[in-house]
Amino acid sequence: MNQISERLAELQQESSVLIALYDQDDRLRYANPAFRSTYALDPDECPLWADLMRRNTREGKGTVIVATDFETWLVSAQSRRGKLPFRAFETDVVDGRWLWMTETVQKDGWMLCIASDITHLKASERDVRQDRDFALKASQTDELTSVSNRRFMMKALDTLANGQAVAQPVGGCICIIDLDHFKRINDLYGHQTGDDVLVDFVRLVHPLVRRRDSFGRIGGEEFMLILPDTTLAQGELIVERILTTVRGARPIRNVPNFSYTCSAGLAELHPGETARELYARADEALYHAKQGGRDRLRIVA
């Protein structure tokens, strides 16, 4: 066994295939020389994935990112990253190579990334595949905020509920979050400002969401947060942190005293419960939060 482990370690070091391992916080914990060379990493460097993408984009290294606003691209990318047990996609890097990247995610959030060079494939075929990938991304992304849209979130909710078939000590929770008095914001300041508030809300919440969680806009000023393998107590801490962060926001520059709040309903998945039933209970909890005065969290066990 030791001989096999040593042989695997040698092959990983010598392979031209890119190999990397990220922990549940999306921090790089291992990368072979091929990966480190491609993404301009020092031998002992272990950055967060977001920080690596941000730095390499600034310095013109690593992945080619075509976006007018990097932070918007980052929110969109993180809305899909690490949300499925397995994902495969194509990406190009600044040295001209085209890579086939796979992500394999364990239930505790650790993720193995493996990339192979597929530059030799015909460019015409590559364009077709790239168009397909862009179309898939667009079908899963909210156009205004760049987080996941209702279609993606409802599919993730089904996945959470259906995952009960595999015995797990903790099923998970969902939270429905609604911005308070949003119509009043639109009426007083205009719909463009309302859109700015929605974008501000996403920018505030997204850093507080763990990589294995799913966060998206499901309609108007309503959002959903899916927390797999999470107890009610753990979920409550996350959501209360969101409410506190939003209270401190001042997103309208020419109205420095403007602020806004949100209300939230949190529900834990019960054994045998359907996605529809879980959603209804979280929605009921949200209703009670609003009836109770807004700017608060209500929980249903």
PyMOL commands that set and color helices and strands:
alter all, ss='L'
color gray80, all
select helices_A, chain A and resi 2-14+33-38+49-59+70-80+123-140+150-165+182-189+191-208+232-247+275-291
alter helices_A, ss='H'
color red, helices_A
select strands_A, chain A and resi 18-22+28-31+86-92+98-105+111-117+172-179+214-219+222-228+262-268+297-300
alter strands_A, ss='S'
color yellow, strands_A
deselect
rebuild
show_as cartoon
